[in-house]
């Protein structure tokens, strides 16, 4: 699993929600996307650790 795949899906979810800074769903998706994008090195490490633990096995089939 590549972290870019997960980030792209998070961005898709974010774009599916109408932009509304007063909506908690939009705020959450937007700020999590921004934070993870900013911390890609840490996210890569996390994804690698999770891959070793088998977290993505069902998805990667």
DAZI-V390376 format. One line per field, one symbol per residue. ss: DSSP state (H for helix, E for strand, - for the rest). phi: phi as a letter, one per 30 degrees, with the letter a starting at -180 (. if undefined). psi: psi as a letter, one per 30 degrees, with the letter a starting at -180 (. if undefined). A space follows every 50 residues. Layout:
ss: ???
phi: ???
psi: ???
This chain:
ss: --HHHHHHHHHHHHHH-------HHHHHHHHHHHHHHH-HHHHHHHHHHH HH----HHHH-
phi: .cddddddddddddddcedadccdddedddddedddddcedddedddddd dddidcedddh
psi: kkfeeeeeeeeeeeffkkjjffkeeeeeeeeeeeeeeeheeeeeeeeeee eefgfgeeef.
